[in-house]
Amino acid sequence: MTAPLLACEGLAAERGSRTLFTEIGVSLAPGEVVRLTGPNGSGKSTLLRILAGLLPPSAGEVRRNGKLSYLGHANGFDAQRSLGAEFRFWGADLAALGRFGLSALVDLPMRSLSQGQQRRAALARLAASGAGIWLLDEPGAGLDDANLSNLDRVIADHAEAGGAALIATHRETRFAESKILDLGARA
Ligand SMILES: Nc1ncnc2c1ncn2[C@@H]1O[C@H](COP(=O)(O)OP(=O)(O)OP(=O)(O)O)[C@@H](O)[C@H]1O
């Protein structure tokens, strides 16, 4: 059996004095896309941050096998730098901009890009990261229908190429998900 790119077991998280979840176990094999669902406040972002290594769990452990890219609600760009300079800063190949229809904007400062264009730039940077594991928090926020379809194709291609992804989203998606992890169903 192929080793998972990411696996966790017995994960628990507390925020303030509240237990958000306990006993979470999930594993992502190459080619697997898992959708993370649950109502507002159920802990989706918290779980993604724990899996990315940005927050410690209150119990359990995470095993990562290979490079990981995390995309949260914030895109993490410097507003003053141009799109091209940001890509060079992150070591991302400018060619990835083409897939998201952004090539013509390469010399513009990030602050002059629309919200949707900035999200597309973050997704282009993700696609150029070469990471096998993608942890995505509402990646389609602010995208129009055409760009949502493009995003779903990019995710499907990532899985096809042997990557894995865990994606928190409230919307219906068109990529082939192998399972759903529902934090709401556990409450
Ligand atoms: N830094 C923090 N300190 C204390 N509590 C926090 C902190 N960050 C989040 N929380 C709380 O943890 C709970 C889970 O938040 P989280 O953002 O993980 O939920 P979510 O499922 O991603 O929600 P949404 O669907 O609204 O994005 C919420 O009740 C939130 O108020």
The ligand as an SDF file (V2000), in Angstrom:
LIG
                    3D

 31 33  0  0  0  0  0  0  0  0999 V2000
   -7.3490   32.6730   18.2840 N   0  0  0  0  0  0  0  0  0  0  0  0
   -8.4730   32.1800   18.8150 C   0  0  0  0  0  0  0  0  0  0  0  0
   -8.7110   32.2810   20.1490 N   0  0  0  0  0  0  0  0  0  0  0  0
   -9.8460   31.7840   20.7060 C   0  0  0  0  0  0  0  0  0  0  0  0
  -10.8160   31.1850   19.9920 N   0  0  0  0  0  0  0  0  0  0  0  0
  -10.6330   31.0770   18.6690 C   0  0  0  0  0  0  0  0  0  0  0  0
   -9.4620   31.5520   18.0030 C   0  0  0  0  0  0  0  0  0  0  0  0
   -9.5660   31.2750   16.6890 N   0  0  0  0  0  0  0  0  0  0  0  0
  -10.7540   30.6560   16.5300 C   0  0  0  0  0  0  0  0  0  0  0  0
  -11.3910   30.5410   17.7090 N   0  0  0  0  0  0  0  0  0  0  0  0
  -12.7090   29.9140   17.9330 C   0  0  0  0  0  0  0  0  0  0  0  0
  -12.6280   28.5470   17.5600 O   0  0  0  0  0  0  0  0  0  0  0  0
  -13.8590   28.1510   16.9590 C   0  0  0  0  0  0  0  0  0  0  0  0
  -13.5470   27.4890   15.6250 C   0  0  0  0  0  0  0  0  0  0  0  0
  -13.0500   28.4580   14.7120 O   0  0  0  0  0  0  0  0  0  0  0  0
  -12.6170   28.0320   13.2550 P   0  0  0  0  0  0  0  0  0  0  0  0
  -12.2010   29.2910   12.5610 O   0  0  0  0  0  0  0  0  0  0  0  0
  -11.6570   26.9150   13.3170 O   0  0  0  0  0  0  0  0  0  0  0  0
  -14.0100   27.4760   12.6480 O   0  0  0  0  0  0  0  0  0  0  0  0
  -14.4630   27.1770   11.1580 P   0  0  0  0  0  0  0  0  0  0  0  0
  -15.1710   25.8550   11.1700 O   0  0  0  0  0  0  0  0  0  0  0  0
  -13.3090   27.3050   10.2280 O   0  0  0  0  0  0  0  0  0  0  0  0
  -15.5160   28.3320   10.8920 O   0  0  0  0  0  0  0  0  0  0  0  0
  -15.9860   29.1250    9.5390 P   0  0  0  0  0  0  0  0  0  0  0  0
  -16.8470   28.1520    8.7540 O   0  0  0  0  0  0  0  0  0  0  0  0
  -16.7830   30.2640   10.0860 O   0  0  0  0  0  0  0  0  0  0  0  0
  -14.7480   29.5720    8.7980 O   0  0  0  0  0  0  0  0  0  0  0  0
  -14.7380   29.3850   16.8640 C   0  0  0  0  0  0  0  0  0  0  0  0
  -15.6820   29.3430   17.9090 O   0  0  0  0  0  0  0  0  0  0  0  0
  -13.7780   30.5350   17.0400 C   0  0  0  0  0  0  0  0  0  0  0  0
  -14.3860   31.6150   17.6820 O   0  0  0  0  0  0  0  0  0  0  0  0
  1  2  1  0
  2  3  1  0
  2  7  2  0
  3  4  2  0
  4  5  1  0
  5  6  2  0
  6  7  1  0
  6 10  1  0
  7  8  1  0
  8  9  2  0
  9 10  1  0
 10 11  1  0
 11 12  1  0
 11 30  1  0
 12 13  1  0
 13 14  1  0
 13 28  1  0
 14 15  1  0
 15 16  1  0
 16 17  2  0
 16 18  1  0
 16 19  1  0
 19 20  1  0
 20 21  2  0
 20 22  1  0
 20 23  1  0
 23 24  1  0
 24 25  2  0
 24 26  1  0
 24 27  1  0
 28 29  1  0
 28 30  1  0
 30 31  1  0
M  END
$$$$
